[in-house]
Amino acid sequence: MGDDDLARSGGDPAVPAGLPAPPPPPRIAVLGAGHTGPVIARVAMAAGYPVSIAASGDPANIALITEILAPGAEPRWAADAVADAEIVVLAIPLHRFPTLDPALVANRLVVDTMNYWPPVDGVQKMFDDPRYGSSEIVQHRLARSTVVKTLNHIGYHELEDDRRPAAAPGRRALGIAGDDLGAVKIVADLIEGIGYDAVRLDSLRAGRLLQPGGPVFGAPLRRTDFEAALAAETA
């Protein structure tokens, strides 16, 4: 499906005369220019979101990658990208997370797309605590940020191809887990905008259901089936 088709199907209707125009979509800073970050940047831009993208160093080092994989995204220093962003997407390898300075994303809404998956990535000491889900651990470290978990349970190679217009048959569902209802709504709007049905979980702790080994991880489910899988796990 083309980006133009998605935009036409999900775009806002014309604003009636005399009514104020809707506010512009929030700016997104994607931290990570590997496999996942550029895809998230592309689908967010297709949905009308302005996007900056940053890696761990000089933005000149990712300028060509950005031009090829996420044309239209602005490569920036991480601090500059975050400074004027309303949503910060963590799309870095999990083993790099302990080196992330919490002050960088203080007072920001942070979308955690990372996974702790020991069979693939090995044991990571910070995350090797069965008392908590991985995003709870992220929240503990980023104590001055508001963390919402999503986009971790769909492959980056599927994220672009599986998008569908609102109400399209077979539209795939994605879960959003967080403790702040306002933040969850903002992220749910993003998920809906990029072409997926948003299923809101009631807490960041419930985000464990979205992790590797959970009932919906990697599963291309419609909303009703997604919700049923979550309910069966918690019954």
C-alpha positions in Angstrom: 0.0 0.0 0.0 1.4 3.4 -0.9 1.9 6.2 1.6 -0.5 8.5 -0.4 -3.2 5.9 -0.1 -2.7 5.7 3.7 -2.7 9.5 4.0 -5.9 9.8 2.0 -7.7 7.1 4.0 -6.7 8.4 7.4 -6.4 12.1 6.9 -8.5 14.6 8.7 -11.6 15.9 6.8 -11.6 19.5 5.7 -12.0 21.9 8.7 -15.4 23.7 8.5 -15.2 27.4 8.0 -14.9 29.3 11.3 -13.5 26.4 13.2 -9.8 26.4 14.3 -7.5 24.1 12.5 -6.4 21.0 14.4 -3.0 21.3 16.1 0.0 20.0 14.2 1.2 16.5 15.1 3.9 16.4 17.7 7.5 16.3 16.7 9.3 12.9 17.1 12.9 12.3 17.8 14.0 8.8 16.9 17.1 7.7 18.8 18.8 5.0 16.8 19.7 4.7 13.1 20.1 1.0 12.8 17.4 -1.4 11.5 14.4 -0.1 13.4 14.9 3.6 13.7 14.7 4.6 10.0 11.6 2.4 9.5 9.8 4.1 12.4 10.9 7.5 11.0 9.5 6.6 7.5 6.1 5.5 8.7 5.8 8.4 11.1 6.6 10.9 8.4 4.1 9.2 6.0 1.5 9.8 8.7 2.4 13.5 8.8 4.7 13.6 11.8 7.8 15.8 11.7 10.8 13.6 12.5 14.4 14.0 13.6 16.8 11.1 13.9 20.0 10.7 15.9 22.6 8.2 16.6 25.3 8.3 19.3 27.6 10.7 17.6 27.9 13.3 14.8 24.8 13.5 12.6 27.1 13.8 9.6 27.8 10.1 10.1 24.2 9.1 9.5 23.3 11.8 6.9 23.7 9.3 4.0 21.8 6.5 5.8 19.0 9.0 6.6 18.8 10.3 3.0 18.5 6.7 1.7 16.4 5.0 4.4 14.4 7.9 5.8 14.3 10.7 3.3 12.8 13.8 4.9 13.9 13.0 8.4 16.4 15.5 9.8 19.7 13.9 11.1 20.7 15.8 14.3 22.8 15.6 17.4 20.8 13.6 20.0 20.5 16.5 22.4 19.2 18.8 19.6 16.7 16.2 18.4 15.3 15.7 21.8 15.2 19.3 22.8 12.2 20.2 20.6 10.6 16.8 20.4 7.4 15.9 22.2 7.9 12.1 21.6 11.3 10.4 21.9 11.5 6.9 20.4 14.1 4.6 21.8 15.2 2.4 18.9 18.7 1.6 20.1 20.1 -1.9 20.8 19.2 -2.9 24.4 22.8 -3.4 25.3 23.5 0.2 24.6 20.7 1.4 26.9 22.9 1.5 30.1 25.1 4.2 28.5 22.1 6.5 27.7 22.2 9.5 29.9 18.8 9.8 31.6 19.1 13.6 31.6 19.0 13.5 27.8 15.3 12.5 27.8 14.2 14.1 31.1 10.7 15.5 31.1 10.0 13.8 27.7 7.5 11.1 26.6 9.7 8.1 25.8 8.5 5.3 23.6 10.4 2.1 24.4 10.7 -0.2 21.4 13.5 -2.3 22.9 13.3 -6.0 23.9 15.2 -8.1 26.4 15.8 -11.4 24.6 18.6 -13.3 26.2 18.7 -16.2 23.6 19.4 -13.6 21.0 21.3 -10.8 22.8 22.8 -12.7 25.8 22.2 -11.9 29.4 22.1 -8.1 30.2 22.6 -7.6 33.9 20.5 -4.5 34.1 17.5 -6.3 32.7 18.0 -9.7 34.2 15.4 -9.2 37.0 12.3 -11.3 36.8 10.4 -9.0 39.1 10.0 -6.4 36.4 9.3 -6.1 32.7 12.0 -4.6 30.6 10.1 -1.3 30.2 9.6 -1.0 33.9 13.4 -1.2 34.2 13.7 1.4 31.6 11.3 3.6 33.5 13.2 3.1 36.8 16.4 4.4 35.1 14.6 7.2 33.3 12.8 8.3 36.4 12.2 11.9 35.1 10.7 10.6 31.8 7.3 9.1 31.0 7.8 5.7 29.4 5.3 4.0 27.1 6.0 0.6 25.6 5.0 -0.3 22.0 6.4 -1.2 18.6 8.6 -3.8 20.2 6.4 -6.8 19.2 6.3 -6.2 15.5 9.3 -6.8 13.2 10.9 -3.7 11.7 10.6 -5.4 8.3 6.8 -5.7 8.9 6.1 -2.3 10.3 6.0 -0.6 6.9 4.4 -3.4 4.9 1.6 -4.3 7.4 0.0 -0.8 7.6 -3.6 -0.5 6.7 -6.1 2.3 6.5 -8.5 2.8 9.4 -11.4 0.2 9.4 -9.7 -1.8 6.6 -10.4 -5.6 6.8 -7.5 -7.4 8.5 -5.9 -4.3 10.0 -3.3 -5.4 12.4 -3.4 -4.4 16.1 -0.5 -3.2 18.2 -0.4 -2.9 22.0 0.5 0.2 24.0 1.4 -0.1 27.7 1.9 2.8 30.1 1.0 4.3 33.5 0.2 7.8 32.3 -3.1 7.9 30.5 -2.3 11.1 28.6 0.9 9.7 27.3 -0.7 6.5 26.3 -3.3 8.4 24.3 -0.6 10.4 22.5 1.2 7.2 21.5 -2.1 5.5 20.6 -2.8 8.3 18.2 0.6 7.8 16.6 0.0 4.0 16.3 -3.4 4.6 14.7 -2.0 7.3 12.4 0.8 5.0 11.1 -1.8 2.4 10.1 -2.5 0.1 13.1 -5.3 -0.5 15.6 -4.1 0.6 19.0 -4.9 -1.7 22.0 -4.2 0.1 25.3 -3.0 -2.0 28.2 -3.7 -0.7 31.7 -0.2 -0.3 33.0 3.5 -0.3 32.1 3.7 -3.6 34.1 1.2 -5.1 31.7 3.7 -4.4 28.9 5.2 -7.8 29.9 2.5 -9.3 27.7 4.1 -7.6 24.7 7.6 -9.0 25.3 9.3 -12.0 23.7 7.5 -15.1 24.8 4.3 -13.1 25.4 1.0 -14.0 23.7 1.1 -11.3 21.0 4.8 -11.0 20.4 5.4 -11.3 16.6 1.8 -12.2 16.0 -0.1 -10.4 13.2 -3.5 -10.2 15.0 -6.5 -8.2 14.4 -7.9 -6.2 17.3 -10.4 -8.8 18.5 -7.9 -11.6 18.3 -5.2 -9.4 20.0 -7.5 -8.5 22.8 -8.6 -12.2 23.2 -4.9 -13.3 23.4 -4.2 -10.8 26.1 -7.3 -11.8 28.0 -6.5 -15.5 27.9 -3.1 -14.8 29.3 -4.4 -12.9 32.3 -7.5 -15.0 33.0 
